Amino acid sequence: MKAPDLEKLRLSGRISATAREHGKSLIVPGAKLRDIAVTVEEIIYDMGGKPAFPAQLSRNNIAAHYCSPIDDDTEVQPNDIVKLDLGTQVDGYVTDNAVTVDLQGGPNSALVQASSMALENAIAEMGPGASITRIGEQIENTIKAFGFTPVYNLTGHGVARYVIHCSPSIPNYPDPKSPRLKVNQTIACEPFACDGRGYIEEEGEAEVFGISRPPKPRDKLPPEVAAAIDACDRLPFARRTLLRFLEDPAKVEMALKALQKAKILRRYPPLCEKRGVRVSQTEHTIFIGEDGAEVLTRAPAAAHA
């Protein structure tokens, strides 16, 4: 496997971590989800990167993929548990990370500790040739030790240049069919812990979109739509992403209809546990080098850890 450009990958990780930590500080009662998402995306741009996907803030039983529409007035509530999931790409080199803020249980809540400690225990197992089965075992055992359940049908994943999700999968349990880690792989490990049954389903309207293949002339996309998709580097996008390029909400809707008509639009609805269940998530992106695992998305002050 070819080695990535480590300097670009490390820069991507620093940007992701900086945006994540600033976004974390904004998750307070009364804050609008859309404002937080827009702020962290602007940090990514200001630091020389681009969002690898739209920033998402998923509350309570929503495990992932809640992305604010353009006119979203949803506010953080006093007892929410909020997952902030964001990523950066620098010349296509992707890093993905997430943090959970539990406004009910506090910064050291058991549910947050369950996912964050599971991630640290998983990282401790990583390196060339490491067993992903063993990594999943560490995740499951750690979460259960806190009295919670891993989300079984969400997994970590590989990342690659201009690719958010690729092999290998990193399950939150010991899958005996999992392979071993290889030198020069980059992976996003993201344990999810919950106080429910540990299974999510798609629910609600999608605000995260992607394309199933590159546009072709036969798709007859309007030139400005094709240009907007190209500006997204064919990575996942939201309505607010298209608005950045098209500058008119009506044109955004026109773009989505054109992509739907061409049958290349993918939708990623929110992923939800049962109502009343609380879910936490912690995520880092890790490069597997010849000498071991390098965590790319540590908080800047802890980059040496």
N, C-alpha and C positions, 0 to 999 in steps of 0.2 A: 504494500500500500504506500503510495507516494506521500511524503511528508508535506504538511501544509506550510504556508508562509507564517511562521510562528510570531513574527513581530506584528503582523496584521491581526492575527488571531488574538494575541495578548492585548492589543489595543482595543479590539472589539470587546474583550472581557472586561477591561477597565471601564469602558464606557457603560456597559450593561450594569456593572456593579455600582457605579456612581449614580446612574439614573435610578436604580432600584432603591438605594439607600435614601436618596432625596425623596422619592415617591413614598417610601415608608413613613417618612416624617410628616407627610401631608395627610395621612389617613387618620382623621380625627372626626368626631361627630359634627355633622353639618357640612362637611366638605362634599362637593359634587364629584361623582366618579369621573365624569367627562373632563373636568378641570385637571384632576390628577393625571389622567391618561395623556392629555395634551401637553401638560408640563413635562412629564418624563420623556415624551417623544421629542420635544424641543431641546431638551438636554442632550439627547442622542445626536440630533442634527448639529447642535452647537459645538459638540466635541469632535466632530468630523466623521460621524457614522451615519447610518440610516437605520430606521426601525426594521428589524428582520421580520416583524409581524406587528399588527396593531397591539398596543398595550391594553391589557385587560385587567379589570378589577371584579372579581367574583366573590359574592357575599354568601355567607352562611351555608346553605345546602348546595349552592352552586359551586362545583369543584373547579370549573374552568370554562373559558370561552365566553364570559360575559364581557362584551365590548360595547361601549356607549355609542348610541346613535348620535347624529349631529346635534339633535335638540334634546339630549338626555338631561333631565333635571334630577335624577336619582341622587339622593344624599346618603352619606354614611350615617348609620343610626348608632345610638350609644352602646348597644350590646352586640353589634355586628362582629363577625370574624371575617376578615377581608383578605383575599389572596391577590397580590399584585404580581402579574406575570408579564415580563417584557423581554425583548431581545434586540440585539444589534447586529448589523452586518457592516463590515469594512472591506470593500472590494470583494464582497461575496462571502467573506469569512464570518460565520455565524456563531454567536454565543446567546444562550438562553438561560434566564434565571428567574427565580420567584421567591417571594417572602410572604409570610402571613402575619397580620396584626390582629390580635384578639382583644377587642375593646371590652369584652365582658370579663375574661379571665386574666387580662394583663399580659405584659411582655413575657413573663415566664410561665404562662399557662401550660398545663400538662399537655393539652392538645397540640400546641405549637411546638413544645419540646419533643413530642413524639415524632413529628415529621422531621424536625431539624436534627435530632440525635440519630434518627434512622439514616439520614443523609450522611452524617459524619461517619457513622459506622460502616456504611457502604463504601465511602471514599477510602477508608482505611484498608479495604480489601482490594483496591484497584491497583492495576499495574499490568505489564505485558503478560499474557497468559492467564490472567485472573479468571476464575470461574464466575460467570454471571449468575449461575444457579446459587452459588454461595453468597453473592452480593444480594440477591433477592431474599435469601434466607435471613441475612442480617437485617434487612429492612422490615420484613414481617415480624421477626422476633423482637426487634426493638419497639415497634409500634404496639405489639401485643403486651409487652412488658409494662407499658404505660396504661394499659387497660382499654386500648382502642383497637380499631380494625383498619388494616390497610384497604385502600380502594383497589380491588383486584383487577378491574378492567380498564385501568389507566396505567400507562407505563412510561418510563423514561425511554430515551431513543438516541440514536446517533444523529449527528449533524454533519453536513458537508458543505462545500462551497455552493452558495445559492440554494441550499436545501435545508429545510427546517427539520424534517423527519426522515430518517433512513435507518437501515439496520446498523447496529443490533438493537433490539428492544431490551429494556432494562425493567423487568417486572418488579412489582412490589411484593413478590413471593418467590419461593424457590422453584422455578420451572426447570425440571430435569432435562428438557430439550434445549435449553439455552446454550449458546456457544461460549467460547472464552474471548476475552479482550485481546486485541491485536495492537502491535506498535503502529503509531500514527493515526489511530482512531481518535475521534473527538466525540464525546458522549454528553448528553444532558441527563442527569439523574435527578428524579423529582418524586420522592416519596409523598404520597397523599395518605393522611390519617383521618379517621372519622369516628363518630360515636354511633354510627348506624351499621348497616349490613355490609357495606363495602362495595356496592355496585352502583354505577351511574348510568343514566339514560339521557338521550337528547331530549331537550324540552325547550319550547319557545322559538322565537324568530332568530335567525342567524344575523349577526352583524359582522362576522368574520367571513371573508370570501377568499377564494383562490381560483386559479384556472387549471383545468385538467390537462392542457397541452398548450404549446405556443400557438398564438393565432396564425391563421393562414389566409392568403388572399381570398379563398373561396368563402371565408366567414363574412366578408364584406363589412368589417367593422368601420365605423366612422373614423377618419384619421386621428381626431383628437382622443377618441377612446383607445385606439391602438397605441398612441403616444403615452397616455396615462398608464396603461398596463406595462408598457416598456419602462416607464419611469419607476414603477414599483419593482423592477427587476424580476417580474413574474413571481414574486414572493407574495404571501398572504396580505390582504388589504382590507380596509373597512370603508364605509361611506366617507368618513372624514379624511381618509387617505386620498381617495379620488377627488374630494373637494379641494384638497391642496393643489391639485393640478388642473382641475376643470373649473373651479371658482364659482360654481353655480349648482345649488342642490338639484335643480331640474335636470341639468346635464349629468349629474351623478346617477339619477334614476334612469336616464336614457342609456347610460353606459351599462348599468346592470341588466337592463332589458336586452341590450344588444348582445351582451355576453351570454345571457340565457337563451336567446334565439339561436345563437351559434352553437349551443349545447356544449359550452366549455366552462360554464360557471359552476364552481363548487361552493357549497354552503356548509358552514361549521357552526351549528346551533350551540347554545349553552349546554354544558354537561352537568347533570344534576343528580344528587342523591334525593332520598325522600324528604318531603317537607318536614322541617323541625330538626333534621340532622345537621350537625356542624362539621365542616371539613377544613383541614389545614393542609398546606403544601409548602415545601421548601425545595429549592432547586439550584443546582450549580452546573456549569459546563466544565468538563474535565478533559484535558488532553493526555492521551496515553503515549508517553515517550519511552525510549529504550531504557531509561533509568527509573521509571516509575510514573506516577500520576501527578499531573500539574493542574491544580484548581485555578481556572482562568477568571472566575467571577467572585473571588473574595472581595470583601469591602476594602477600599483603598488603604485604610489604616491598618488592615490585617493582611496585606498582600504577602507578607513574609511567612504567614502561618502555613 
